[in-house]
Amino acid sequence: MKSVEVLAPVGNMDAFYAAIEGGADAIYLAGKLFGARAYADNFNEEELIKIIETSHLYGIKVYVTCNTLVLEREVNNFINYIEFLHKNNVDAIIMQDLGMIDLVRKTFPNLEIHASTQAHIHNLEGAKVMESLGVKRVVLARETPLEIVKKIKEETGLEVEVFVHGALCASYSGMCLFARSIGPRSGNRGTCSGCCRLPYNLQDENGKILNSDKYPLSMKDLNTLEYLDKLIEIGVDSLKIEGRMKSYSYVYLTTKLYKDTLNNYLKTKEIKVNSNDLWKLENVFNREFTKGFMLGAKSNEVTNPISPNHKGVLIGKVIKSNNSYITIKLNNDISIHDGLRIKNKDFEYGLVLNLFKVNDKQVYKAKNGEDITIKVNKKIPINSKVFRTLSYEIESEIKDIIKNKLRKVKIDLEIKIKSNKNIVLKVSDKVNTIEVFGNIPSPSLKHEITIENIKEKILKLGNTIYQVDNLKIDLDNNLFVPISEINNLKRDALNLLDKKRIYQNKYIKKEYSILVPDFEKVSEYTILTDKDIKNSKYKYIYNDNNIIKLPKVMDSYNNLDKNKEYLIGEIGGLSLKNIVSDYSLNVTNSYTVAFLHSIGVKRVTLSLELNDKEIEDLINSYKNRYKKNPNLELIVKTNMELMVLKLNFKDIYNNPKYLVDRFNNKYYLVYKNNLMYIYDYKNFVLENPSEYFKLGINYLRWEDIIL
C-alpha cells in the first residue's frame, strides 16, 4: 500500500518542534504575507529558511500557505515572496487565487502548487480545472462527499488532501462574506473575525425564537481517527490537521495520534485508537467531536450550539459554595496549575488552580472521589459543572518530550578496516548513500583496535538527528587505528549526509505570457431576478428563462444542457463553454481576469470585496499589460449572500426564517437543494453606479431576488 502523509499545522516555533516530535511527514505554515491565518504568529524569512532546512533534515516536507486573494497593488510583492520561497527549497505553495496560480505556474514551472481548500474544490470538474492549470494537489472542501473524493482520485492524476481533524468553518471555505459585510476584515484575505462563533437567535417568520442554545453556527471539531481506513482505502494522499493558531501540545498530540493510528492500520488493517492519548487530546482542545460531512454526519451531529470554546474534560461538580470558597467533588485527578472552567446554563467562571485544600490541608494533587476546596471571588451556584481546560501534567509531559528531541533518522553504517587498504566508512539513510575514506591502518604494535572499540565510538552520534539502525564492521586482525580518525570519518560522513538531505529543488524562472481577447467598450445593464422580465433596459437577464445562474455548490455538471448559457458560481463551472463568471470566483486582480478570458469566459464579475480604488487599479493594470479591454461586470445592488452551508437548520430546528445577531439584525435564511444560504440583513449598494462605466466596467448588475 502506498504511503499516506500526515500533515501538521505550524503557527510558531514551539509548534514546529512539536510537529517534528509528533511524527509529521509534512508541515504547513505561513510567512508574514498572504496566509489565510493572519493572526497566527507566522514566520519571518530567516525563520522560514531555518524551518525548511531543519524539516528537510528530518525528511519532512514544507508547504507554505499563500492562500489569500491578492489585490493588484500586492502582485509584485507576492511574486517576489514566491520567488524567495522557491529559491529556498520550499516543497509546495498552497494557493487560492486563480490568477496567481496561473502567474506562478508560468513564471516558476518547477514549483509545486497545491490548491487551497479556500479554492472551494468539491467536485470532479473543479479538480480537473485545477489539474489543467498544472496544480499538483487539491485540498478538498471539508463537505465533499466520500464518493466524490474517490472519483477525483480515480479520474485525475491529482494528489488529494483532506482535513481529518480540527476546527470546522460553518460555510464552505472561500464562500464566506460574513466578516466582510460587517467590517473591514475578510476570511478570503486571512482576517476572518469568527462570525460563526458568535451568539445568535433563530426566529420564525412571526418572530418566535426557536433555539434555546445561543451558538447555532458554532461547529464541533472534526475527528476522523476511527474512519481513517475509509480515507486510506479510496486513495487519499494527505491527512491534514487544522490548527495553525493552536498550542504546541495540540499539534504534538494530534500529529502523534494520527501518525500512530495510520501506521498501525497500514501494518494490521485495523483501526486502533489509544484511549489515553485521545483523553489527553480532549484535555488539550475540543469543542466536542464530529466525523464531519465528508464521512456522512448530519446537520445535528456537526454543531456545538452550547459553546464556541474549548470544552475541556469534566472533572467534577460544585457541592458547596459561599462568596469566598467552593468545594468540588472530583470525578477525575487534578493538580496545581490546572486551568478550570466552572459552568451551568447561565453562568461561567474560569480560573487557574494555584492553591487548593483536601480536608483543610493544602495539597498539590487530588484524586478522583476527593473533595477539594478552592478560593473564588464570586458566588458560584451549587451543582455547577467543573471542566479542566488545561492540564499542567499533560503540558509538562509534552514539553519534556519536545525538549528531549527523541525523533531520529535511522541510518545504516558500514565500516571496513582492511590491511593495506584505505579505511572506508559508508552511511545510508535508505535513500542517500555517502562514502568517506580514511588512511591505511598501521599494524598493531601494542593496542589492537577491536570491534568493541569501534562500536563504542561509532554508535555515539551526539546531538545529531541520526540513530544507527544497522551496523556492519569488517575488520582485519592486528591493526591499529586512532579512535580520533574513526570519529572524524563519522563526522565527515554525517555532514555530507546532512547536505544531501537538505536538498535543492531546481529553480527555473520564465516570462509570464497569456493570450486574451479584446472586448468592445460598452456601458450596459444586467439583472439577476426571479421575475419574468420583457422589453427591459437590461442587456442580459439572469433567470431560468435566459442566462441560468448556477449554485455555488455543484456535485456534478453532467446533467446540464451544454447549449445554454450559464452564470457560474464556482471553479467547476469553468468546465462549461458558454459562461459568465459570478462574483464568487473571487476575482480581485487583473491576472485572474486574464486567465478567465483566456479560457473563454465571456464576462467576468468582480469580487464584492473590492473598493473603487482597487477596481480602478485592476482595470488600468489589465489595459497596460495586455493592451486590450477586459469585459467586466460589477454588482451595484444586491442582498448579499454571506454564506453557503451544508449545515441546514431545517434539519435541527423548526424551519427558522431569520438568524438574529446580538444587535437585533435579522439575516435571512434560505433553503435550497439541501443547502442553507445566509443573506445579509441590509442591501449592498454602490453609490453613483454610472461612474463605474468611466473606470472601464462594461456591465452593471442589479440583483432582485425575493427571499
JOURJO-V141602 format. One record per backbone hydrogen bond with DSSP energy under -0.5 kcal/mol. CO is the residue of the C=O (numbers start at 0). NH is the residue of the N-H. If there is no record, write none. Layout:
co = <CO	CO>
nh = <NH	NH>
This chain:
co = <4	4	5	5	5	6	7	10	11	12	13	14	15	16	17	18	18	19	24	25	26	27	28	29	33	36	42	43	44	45	46	47	48	49	50	51	52	53	54	55	60	61	61	62	63	63	65	67	70	70	71	73	74	75	76	77	78	79	80	81	82	83	84	85	91	92	92	93	94	96	97	98	99	100	101	102	103	106	107	109	111	112	112	113	113	114	115	116	119	120	122	123	124	125	126	127	128	129	130	135	136	137	137	140	141	144	144	145	146	147	148	149	150	151	158	159	159	160	161	163	164	165	169	171	174	176	177	178	178	185	185	186	187	189	193	194	200	201	201	202	202	203	207	213	214	217	220	221	223	224	226	226	227	228	229	230	231	236	237	237	238	239	239	239	242	246	247	248	249	250	251	252	253	254	255	256	257	258	259	260	261	262	263	264	269	271	272	273	274	275	276	277	278	279	280	285	285	287	287	289	291	291	292	293	297	298	298	301	303	304	312	314	314	315	316	317	319	323	324	325	326	326	327	327	328	329	333	334	337	338	338	339	340	341	342	343	346	348	350	351	352	355	356	357	360	362	363	365	366	369	371	372	373	380	383	384	384	385	385	386	386	387	389	389	390	391	392	393	394	395	396	397	398	399	400	400	401	407	408	410	410	411	412	413	414	414	415	415	416	417	420	422	423	423	424	425	426	427	431	433	435	438	438	441	445	449	450	451	452	453	454	456	458	460	464	466	469	471	472	473	477	478	479	481	481	482	483	484	485	486	487	488	489	490	491	492	493	494	495	496	497	500	502	505	513	519	523	524	524	525	526	526	527	530	539	540	540	541	542	545	546	547	547	550	551	554	556	559	560	564	565	565	566	567	569	570	571	572	576	577	578	579	580	581	582	585	586	587	588	588	589	590	591	592	593	594	595	595	596	602	602	603	606	610	611	612	613	614	615	616	617	618	619	620	621	622	628	629	630	631	631	632	633	633	635	636	637	637	639	639	641	641	642	643	644	647	648	648	652	656	657	657	658	658	659	660	664	664	666	667	669	669	671	674	675	676	676	677	677	678	682	683	687	688	689	689	690	691	691	692	697	698	699	700	700	701	701	703	704>
nh = <6	238	7	24	25	240	27	41	15	16	17	18	19	20	21	22	23	22	60	7	62	9	64	42	67	39	31	47	48	49	50	51	52	53	54	55	56	57	59	58	26	90	91	28	65	93	95	96	73	74	74	77	78	79	80	81	82	83	84	85	86	87	89	88	63	94	113	65	115	100	101	102	103	104	105	106	107	509	110	111	92	135	136	94	115	138	118	119	121	140	126	127	128	129	130	131	132	134	133	158	114	139	160	143	293	147	148	149	150	151	152	153	154	155	137	236	237	139	239	223	241	221	646	174	176	180	181	181	182	188	190	189	68	37	196	197	659	209	210	656	657	206	203	199	217	303	289	165	226	227	229	230	231	232	233	235	234	4	161	239	6	163	164	241	245	250	251	252	253	254	255	256	257	258	259	260	261	262	263	264	265	266	267	268	271	273	274	277	278	279	280	281	282	283	284	310	311	220	286	222	294	296	295	145	300	301	302	219	306	214	387	330	331	385	328	382	326	375	321	373	318	319	329	371	316	368	365	337	352	388	389	350	386	348	384	346	343	341	339	353	336	362	372	360	357	355	335	333	369	329	327	356	325	383	317	342	386	314	315	340	388	312	338	391	394	395	396	397	398	399	400	401	402	403	404	405	404	409	466	468	469	427	471	425	416	473	417	423	475	420	440	437	415	425	435	413	433	411	428	426	424	422	440	479	447	453	454	455	456	457	458	459	460	463	408	410	412	414	474	416	443	448	441	484	485	486	487	488	489	490	491	492	493	494	495	496	497	498	499	500	501	502	504	507	515	521	699	538	539	701	528	541	703	532	526	542	546	528	545	547	542	549	566	568	553	123	559	561	563	547	567	579	549	581	572	573	574	575	578	565	601	567	604	584	585	587	606	71	591	592	593	594	595	596	597	598	598	600	599	580	604	632	609	614	615	616	617	618	619	620	621	622	623	624	625	626	518	631	603	697	698	605	635	700	685	702	639	683	641	679	176	177	677	171	675	650	651	652	654	668	202	659	660	666	200	663	660	666	658	678	671	676	674	671	644	669	678	641	642	667	684	637	690	691	692	693	694	695	696	695	523	633	525	635	636	527	703	529	706>
